[in-house]
Amino acid sequence: MNRTKVINKKIERRKKRTRSNIFGTAKKPRLSVFRSNRFTYVQLIDDENGKTLVSASTKLFDKKEADLKQLEQAKLVGKLIASKAMEKDIKEAVFDRGSYKYHGKVKSVAEGAREGGLKF
């Protein structure tokens, strides 16, 4: 089997394992984190209706914020998603790290969201 296919299967297995215990509702949505090599994406998802309530990413940043280190950008994304959630009267969420370890950018997003007022 191709090496890439094996790696993708492992990623999907880890993602499935974390997602089996996590479910978002309209009042307490799932805060899903996806990170690529360049950008970090965050969404608040209502799994009951299958809708994304709020989203944010590092793609939205202007030149000044884009020059920051990726960990600092991730923290800003967390604060941004928290402020957008507060506008929609969402105060609590369930954190979904996906297939990633709670480490680095994923941890920074969580810390930023907590600083922004979102509770996990």
C-alpha positions, 0 to 999 in steps of 0.5 A: 500500500502507498505510504500516503494512503497509510498515513491518511488512514492513520489520520482518519482513525485518530480523527474518528476516535476523537470525534466519537465522544464529541457532539455539538449542539446549537447552544454548545457547538463543536469548536473544530480546528484544522491546521495546514502548513500555512493557515489555521482554520476554526469553525463552530459547528452545530452537529444537530443541524449540520451547520457551521455557525461561525468561522475564522482563519488566518487567511483573513489577517492583514499584513501586520497580523500575517507577519506574526509567528504562527503560534501568535496567529493561532492565538489571534484566531482563537480570540477572533472566533470567541468574539464572533461567538459572543456576538451570536450569544454563544458562551460555551463550546466543545473543543474538537482537536481533530487528529492533532495533538493538543500542542502547538497551534491547536493549543494556542487556538484553545488558549486564545478562545478561552481568553476571548471568553469562550468556555470549554 
